[in-house]
Amino acid sequence: MSLDLSFFRSKTSQWLREMGREEGRAEGRVQERAHGIVAIMTAREVPLTADEVERVQSCTDEALLDRWFGRAVSAESAAELFAEG
């Protein structure tokens, strides 16, 4: 008895696999950026509370994480890191 596996080679299944890979890549970029922010602040000995670390690590907005990453290089406090504007 043989199974029909043609579905796994269809354009639809290929598209679904690619979408899953792209979502995984985006999630990986977000996680790396968040880790980098915390690592920079830690290396610079700028204290972050557990809540502030959680705020960074739970953020999924790439643009916001990019802003925080840029600020992490020079921020003297968590308040400066998270400052609006």
N, CA, C and O atoms as CSV, one atom per row, in Angstrom:
chain,resi,resn,atom,element,x,y,z
A,1,MET,N,N,0.851,-1.176,0.000
A,1,MET,CA,C,0.000,0.000,0.000
A,1,MET,C,C,0.898,1.241,0.000
A,1,MET,O,O,1.854,1.320,0.771
A,2,SER,N,N,0.591,2.193,-0.853
A,2,SER,CA,C,1.383,3.422,-0.895
A,2,SER,C,C,0.493,4.608,-0.533
A,2,SER,O,O,-0.719,4.600,-0.747
A,3,LEU,N,N,1.143,5.622,0.021
A,3,LEU,CA,C,0.431,6.837,0.410
A,3,LEU,C,C,0.650,7.919,-0.632
A,3,LEU,O,O,1.727,8.020,-1.220
A,4,ASP,N,N,-0.358,8.713,-0.853
A,4,ASP,CA,C,-0.237,9.845,-1.765
A,4,ASP,C,C,0.388,11.002,-0.988
A,4,ASP,O,O,-0.264,11.615,-0.143
A,5,LEU,N,N,1.634,11.290,-1.275
A,5,LEU,CA,C,2.342,12.369,-0.592
A,5,LEU,C,C,2.488,13.613,-1.475
A,5,LEU,O,O,3.268,14.511,-1.156
A,6,SER,N,N,1.762,13.666,-2.550
A,6,SER,CA,C,1.890,14.795,-3.472
A,6,SER,C,C,1.528,16.126,-2.815
A,6,SER,O,O,2.015,17.175,-3.236
A,7,PHE,N,N,0.680,16.091,-1.789
A,7,PHE,CA,C,0.326,17.330,-1.094
A,7,PHE,C,C,1.561,18.046,-0.567
A,7,PHE,O,O,1.628,19.275,-0.591
A,8,PHE,N,N,2.526,17.290,-0.099
A,8,PHE,CA,C,3.711,17.885,0.507
A,8,PHE,C,C,4.632,18.556,-0.504
A,8,PHE,O,O,5.575,19.250,-0.123
A,9,ARG,N,N,4.363,18.351,-1.797
A,9,ARG,CA,C,5.148,18.986,-2.847
A,9,ARG,C,C,4.339,20.055,-3.579
A,9,ARG,O,O,4.836,20.677,-4.518
A,10,SER,N,N,3.108,20.267,-3.155
A,10,SER,CA,C,2.249,21.234,-3.851
A,10,SER,C,C,2.717,22.660,-3.605
A,10,SER,O,O,3.461,22.923,-2.660
A,11,LYS,N,N,2.282,23.570,-4.452
A,11,LYS,CA,C,2.634,24.981,-4.288
A,11,LYS,C,C,2.097,25.530,-2.967
A,11,LYS,O,O,2.742,26.356,-2.320
A,12,THR,N,N,0.930,25.071,-2.579
A,12,THR,CA,C,0.342,25.529,-1.319
A,12,THR,C,C,1.187,25.093,-0.141
A,12,THR,O,O,1.461,25.897,0.751
A,13,SER,N,N,1.603,23.842,-0.116
A,13,SER,CA,C,2.407,23.372,1.014
A,13,SER,C,C,3.770,24.048,1.023
A,13,SER,O,O,4.302,24.347,2.092
A,14,GLN,N,N,4.341,24.292,-0.149
A,14,GLN,CA,C,5.621,25.010,-0.207
A,14,GLN,C,C,5.467,26.428,0.321
A,14,GLN,O,O,6.335,26.926,1.037
A,15,TRP,N,N,4.369,27.074,-0.031
A,15,TRP,CA,C,4.099,28.428,0.451
A,15,TRP,C,C,3.950,28.437,1.974
A,15,TRP,O,O,4.489,29.313,2.650
A,16,LEU,N,N,3.221,27.464,2.503
A,16,LEU,CA,C,3.032,27.372,3.954
A,16,LEU,C,C,4.365,27.163,4.675
A,16,LEU,O,O,4.614,27.773,5.715
A,17,ARG,N,N,5.213,26.309,4.127
A,17,ARG,CA,C,6.526,26.091,4.744
A,17,ARG,C,C,7.345,27.371,4.733
A,17,ARG,O,O,7.996,27.700,5.724
A,18,GLU,N,N,7.318,28.095,3.621
A,18,GLU,CA,C,8.084,29.338,3.519
A,18,GLU,C,C,7.566,30.385,4.506
A,18,GLU,O,O,8.350,31.104,5.126
A,19,MET,N,N,6.247,30.466,4.647
A,19,MET,CA,C,5.677,31.415,5.615
A,19,MET,C,C,6.138,31.075,7.021
A,19,MET,O,O,6.471,31.973,7.794
A,20,GLY,N,N,6.163,29.810,7.361
A,20,GLY,CA,C,6.630,29.382,8.674
A,20,GLY,C,C,8.089,29.738,8.889
A,20,GLY,O,O,8.474,30.166,9.977
A,21,ARG,N,N,8.908,29.561,7.852
A,21,ARG,CA,C,10.329,29.911,7.968
A,21,ARG,C,C,10.499,31.409,8.174
A,21,ARG,O,O,11.311,31.833,8.996
A,22,GLU,N,N,9.739,32.215,7.431
A,22,GLU,CA,C,9.861,33.671,7.564
A,22,GLU,C,C,9.424,34.127,8.950
A,22,GLU,O,O,10.071,34.982,9.555
A,23,GLU,N,N,8.334,33.563,9.454
A,23,GLU,CA,C,7.890,33.915,10.804
A,23,GLU,C,C,8.958,33.538,11.826
A,23,GLU,O,O,9.191,34.273,12.785
A,24,GLY,N,N,9.598,32.403,11.623
A,24,GLY,CA,C,10.665,31.973,12.523
A,24,GLY,C,C,11.856,32.909,12.469
A,24,GLY,O,O,12.465,33.206,13.496
A,25,ARG,N,N,12.191,33.375,11.277
A,25,ARG,CA,C,13.305,34.323,11.129
A,25,ARG,C,C,12.993,35.633,11.840
A,25,ARG,O,O,13.840,36.174,12.550
A,26,ALA,N,N,11.778,36.144,11.651
A,26,ALA,CA,C,11.385,37.401,12.288
A,26,ALA,C,C,11.410,37.266,13.806
A,26,ALA,O,O,11.881,38.161,14.507
A,27,GLU,N,N,10.906,36.149,14.307
A,27,GLU,CA,C,10.915,35.920,15.752
A,27,GLU,C,C,12.352,35.845,16.267
A,27,GLU,O,O,12.651,36.355,17.346
A,28,GLY,N,N,13.225,35.225,15.515
A,28,GLY,CA,C,14.632,35.141,15.904
A,28,GLY,C,C,15.292,36.507,15.954
A,28,GLY,O,O,16.075,36.788,16.861
A,29,ARG,N,N,14.976,37.367,14.973
A,29,ARG,CA,C,15.542,38.725,14.970
A,29,ARG,C,C,15.088,39.500,16.195
A,29,ARG,O,O,15.883,40.202,16.820
A,30,VAL,N,N,13.812,39.376,16.540
A,30,VAL,CA,C,13.271,40.075,17.705
A,30,VAL,C,C,13.965,39.590,18.977
A,30,VAL,O,O,14.362,40.400,19.815
A,31,GLN,N,N,14.110,38.294,19.122
A,31,GLN,CA,C,14.749,37.742,20.314
A,31,GLN,C,C,16.213,38.166,20.411
A,31,GLN,O,O,16.694,38.497,21.495
A,32,GLU,N,N,16.921,38.156,19.285
A,32,GLU,CA,C,18.317,38.582,19.284
A,32,GLU,C,C,18.462,40.049,19.665
A,32,GLU,O,O,19.355,40.418,20.427
A,33,ARG,N,N,17.575,40.879,19.127
A,33,ARG,CA,C,17.644,42.309,19.430
A,33,ARG,C,C,17.375,42.555,20.908
A,33,ARG,O,O,18.079,43.344,21.539
A,34,ALA,N,N,16.370,41.893,21.468
A,34,ALA,CA,C,16.052,42.048,22.892
A,34,ALA,C,C,17.216,41.581,23.750
A,34,ALA,O,O,17.583,42.245,24.719
A,35,HIS,N,N,17.793,40.446,23.402
A,35,HIS,CA,C,18.944,39.934,24.155
A,35,HIS,C,C,20.098,40.934,24.090
A,35,HIS,O,O,20.772,41.182,25.090
A,36,GLY,N,N,20.317,41.503,22.911
A,36,GLY,CA,C,21.388,42.476,22.753
A,36,GLY,C,C,21.202,43.709,23.618
A,36,GLY,O,O,22.167,44.223,24.183
A,37,ILE,N,N,19.988,44.182,23.726
A,37,ILE,CA,C,19.701,45.361,24.560
A,37,ILE,C,C,20.060,45.071,26.014
A,37,ILE,O,O,20.757,45.853,26.660
A,38,VAL,N,N,19.580,43.950,26.513
A,38,VAL,CA,C,19.860,43.588,27.907
A,38,VAL,C,C,21.358,43.382,28.097
A,38,VAL,O,O,21.912,43.810,29.110
A,39,ALA,N,N,22.019,42.736,27.147
A,39,ALA,CA,C,23.457,42.482,27.259
A,39,ALA,C,C,24.256,43.781,27.280
A,39,ALA,O,O,25.197,43.915,28.062
A,40,ILE,N,N,23.893,44.732,26.435
A,40,ILE,CA,C,24.596,46.015,26.405
A,40,ILE,C,C,24.418,46.751,27.730
A,40,ILE,O,O,25.383,47.247,28.312
A,41,MET,N,N,23.182,46.815,28.192
A,41,MET,CA,C,22.932,47.518,29.459
A,41,MET,C,C,23.689,46.844,30.610
A,41,MET,O,O,24.234,47.523,31.481
A,42,THR,N,N,23.718,45.523,30.609
A,42,THR,CA,C,24.427,44.788,31.652
A,42,THR,C,C,25.927,45.045,31.556
A,42,THR,O,O,26.574,45.299,32.572
A,43,ALA,N,N,26.478,44.985,30.369
A,43,ALA,CA,C,27.912,45.210,30.180
A,43,ALA,C,C,28.314,46.625,30.586
A,43,ALA,O,O,29.417,46.850,31.084
A,44,ARG,N,N,27.427,47.551,30.371
A,44,ARG,CA,C,27.700,48.941,30.740
A,44,ARG,C,C,27.384,49.217,32.207
A,44,ARG,O,O,27.552,50.336,32.692
A,45,GLU,N,N,26.923,48.181,32.905
A,45,GLU,CA,C,26.569,48.271,34.325
A,45,GLU,C,C,25.463,49.277,34.595
A,45,GLU,O,O,25.463,49.963,35.616
A,46,VAL,N,N,24.520,49.353,33.666
A,46,VAL,CA,C,23.315,50.160,33.854
A,46,VAL,C,C,22.247,49.191,34.354
A,46,VAL,O,O,21.834,48.290,33.624
A,47,PRO,N,N,21.800,49.373,35.597
A,47,PRO,CA,C,20.879,48.388,36.169
A,47,PRO,C,C,19.497,48.387,35.530
A,47,PRO,O,O,18.925,49.434,35.226
A,48,LEU,N,N,18.983,47.182,35.338
A,48,LEU,CA,C,17.607,46.981,34.892
A,48,LEU,C,C,16.917,46.090,35.908
A,48,LEU,O,O,17.474,45.083,36.346
A,49,THR,N,N,15.709,46.461,36.278
A,49,THR,CA,C,14.933,45.611,37.178
A,49,THR,C,C,14.438,44.392,36.402
A,49,THR,O,O,14.502,44.362,35.173
A,50,ALA,N,N,13.953,43.406,37.116
A,50,ALA,CA,C,13.385,42.222,36.467
A,50,ALA,C,C,12.209,42.615,35.570
A,50,ALA,O,O,12.037,42.046,34.492
A,51,ASP,N,N,11.404,43.577,36.005
A,51,ASP,CA,C,10.276,44.041,35.189
A,51,ASP,C,C,10.752,44.717,33.895
A,51,ASP,O,O,10.142,44.555,32.838
A,52,GLU,N,N,11.845,45.473,33.996
A,52,GLU,CA,C,12.379,46.145,32.809
A,52,GLU,C,C,12.971,45.139,31.824
A,52,GLU,O,O,12.807,45.277,30.612
A,53,VAL,N,N,13.655,44.135,32.347
A,53,VAL,CA,C,14.176,43.068,31.483
A,53,VAL,C,C,13.016,42.354,30.798
A,53,VAL,O,O,13.078,42.065,29.603
A,54,GLU,N,N,11.963,42.073,31.551
A,54,GLU,CA,C,10.781,41.417,30.982
A,54,GLU,C,C,10.133,42.307,29.920
A,54,GLU,O,O,9.655,41.804,28.902
A,55,ARG,N,N,10.113,43.601,30.143
A,55,ARG,CA,C,9.547,44.531,29.156
A,55,ARG,C,C,10.302,44.437,27.839
A,55,ARG,O,O,9.693,44.404,26.770
A,56,VAL,N,N,11.623,44.394,27.916
A,56,VAL,CA,C,12.437,44.282,26.707
A,56,VAL,C,C,12.214,42.921,26.053
A,56,VAL,O,O,11.971,42.842,24.848
A,57,GLN,N,N,12.294,41.861,26.835
A,57,GLN,CA,C,12.220,40.515,26.277
A,57,GLN,C,C,10.836,40.148,25.752
A,57,GLN,O,O,10.717,39.264,24.904
A,58,SER,N,N,9.804,40.799,26.233
A,58,SER,CA,C,8.457,40.479,25.757
A,58,SER,C,C,8.008,41.379,24.597
A,58,SER,O,O,6.938,41.168,24.025
A,59,CYS,N,N,8.820,42.370,24.256
A,59,CYS,CA,C,8.481,43.274,23.165
A,59,CYS,C,C,8.621,42.548,21.828
A,59,CYS,O,O,9.608,41.849,21.594
A,60,THR,N,N,7.641,42.714,20.964
A,60,THR,CA,C,7.679,42.090,19.638
A,60,THR,C,C,7.716,43.128,18.511
A,60,THR,O,O,7.666,42.770,17.334
A,61,ASP,N,N,7.801,44.391,18.864
A,61,ASP,CA,C,7.838,45.484,17.890
A,61,ASP,C,C,9.294,45.737,17.477
A,61,ASP,O,O,10.072,46.308,18.240
A,62,GLU,N,N,9.649,45.305,16.262
A,62,GLU,CA,C,11.044,45.435,15.812
A,62,GLU,C,C,11.518,46.879,15.785
A,62,GLU,O,O,12.662,47.158,16.146
A,63,ALA,N,N,10.664,47.797,15.364
A,63,ALA,CA,C,11.056,49.207,15.298
A,63,ALA,C,C,11.362,49.753,16.686
A,63,ALA,O,O,12.337,50.483,16.862
A,64,LEU,N,N,10.546,49.410,17.663
A,64,LEU,CA,C,10.774,49.860,19.033
A,64,LEU,C,C,12.055,49.241,19.581
A,64,LEU,O,O,12.851,49.928,20.223
A,65,LEU,N,N,12.256,47.965,19.337
A,65,LEU,CA,C,13.489,47.315,19.788
A,65,LEU,C,C,14.708,47.955,19.147
A,65,LEU,O,O,15.743,48.086,19.801
A,66,ASP,N,N,14.616,48.356,17.893
A,66,ASP,CA,C,15.727,49.047,17.231
A,66,ASP,C,C,16.040,50.373,17.918
A,66,ASP,O,O,17.207,50.715,18.112
A,67,ARG,N,N,14.998,51.119,18.287
A,67,ARG,CA,C,15.212,52.389,18.997
A,67,ARG,C,C,15.882,52.139,20.340
A,67,ARG,O,O,16.848,52.813,20.695
A,68,TRP,N,N,15.362,51.165,21.087
A,68,TRP,CA,C,15.959,50.841,22.386
A,68,TRP,C,C,17.402,50.383,22.227
A,68,TRP,O,O,18.255,50.732,23.042
A,69,PHE,N,N,17.684,49.605,21.184
A,69,PHE,CA,C,19.037,49.114,20.952
A,69,PHE,C,C,19.992,50.284,20.741
A,69,PHE,O,O,21.088,50.312,21.301
A,70,GLY,N,N,19.569,51.242,19.931
A,70,GLY,CA,C,20.395,52.429,19.699
A,70,GLY,C,C,20.632,53.225,20.968
A,70,GLY,O,O,21.726,53.746,21.184
A,71,ARG,N,N,19.624,53.319,21.798
A,71,ARG,CA,C,19.750,54.059,23.059
A,71,ARG,C,C,20.590,53.309,24.090
A,71,ARG,O,O,21.240,53.929,24.931
A,72,ALA,N,N,20.577,51.982,24.026
A,72,ALA,CA,C,21.296,51.170,25.020
A,72,ALA,C,C,22.793,51.493,25.027
A,72,ALA,O,O,23.457,51.328,26.050
A,73,VAL,N,N,23.313,51.944,23.914
A,73,VAL,CA,C,24.739,52.256,23.806
A,73,VAL,C,C,25.124,53.437,24.684
A,73,VAL,O,O,26.251,53.491,25.176
A,74,SER,N,N,24.218,54.380,24.890
A,74,SER,CA,C,24.567,55.585,25.642
A,74,SER,C,C,23.671,55.867,26.850
A,74,SER,O,O,23.983,56.756,27.642
A,75,ALA,N,N,22.588,55.146,27.009
A,75,ALA,CA,C,21.646,55.413,28.116
A,75,ALA,C,C,22.336,55.212,29.463
A,75,ALA,O,O,23.054,54.234,29.674
A,76,GLU,N,N,22.106,56.142,30.349
A,76,GLU,CA,C,22.673,56.066,31.697
A,76,GLU,C,C,21.695,55.457,32.692
A,76,GLU,O,O,22.048,55.200,33.843
A,77,SER,N,N,20.462,55.228,32.243
A,77,SER,CA,C,19.444,54.656,33.118
A,77,SER,C,C,18.376,53.970,32.267
A,77,SER,O,O,18.290,54.175,31.056
A,78,ALA,N,N,17.576,53.161,32.930
A,78,ALA,CA,C,16.461,52.525,32.237
A,78,ALA,C,C,15.473,53.579,31.740
A,78,ALA,O,O,14.871,53.422,30.677
A,79,ALA,N,N,15.311,54.643,32.505
A,79,ALA,CA,C,14.413,55.719,32.093
A,79,ALA,C,C,14.833,56.302,30.747
A,79,ALA,O,O,13.986,56.588,29.901
A,80,GLU,N,N,16.146,56.478,30.546
A,80,GLU,CA,C,16.641,56.979,29.258
A,80,GLU,C,C,16.423,55.963,28.142
A,80,GLU,O,O,16.122,56.333,27.007
A,81,LEU,N,N,16.577,54.679,28.471
A,81,LEU,CA,C,16.361,53.626,27.488
A,81,LEU,C,C,14.930,53.638,26.980
A,81,LEU,O,O,14.690,53.542,25.777
A,82,PHE,N,N,13.979,53.755,27.898
A,82,PHE,CA,C,12.558,53.652,27.555
A,82,PHE,C,C,11.898,54.997,27.247
A,82,PHE,O,O,10.699,55.034,26.971
A,83,ALA,N,N,12.641,56.092,27.286
A,83,ALA,CA,C,12.074,57.425,27.073
A,83,ALA,C,C,11.345,57.513,25.744
A,83,ALA,O,O,11.816,57.001,24.728
A,84,GLU,N,N,10.210,58.156,25.761
A,84,GLU,CA,C,9.428,58.378,24.547
A,84,GLU,C,C,9.973,59.606,23.826
A,84,GLU,O,O,10.367,60.589,24.455
A,85,GLY,N,N,9.988,59.536,22.516
A,85,GLY,CA,C,10.386,60.690,21.732
A,85,GLY,C,C,11.837,60.879,21.534
A,85,GLY,O,O,12.252,61.835,20.879
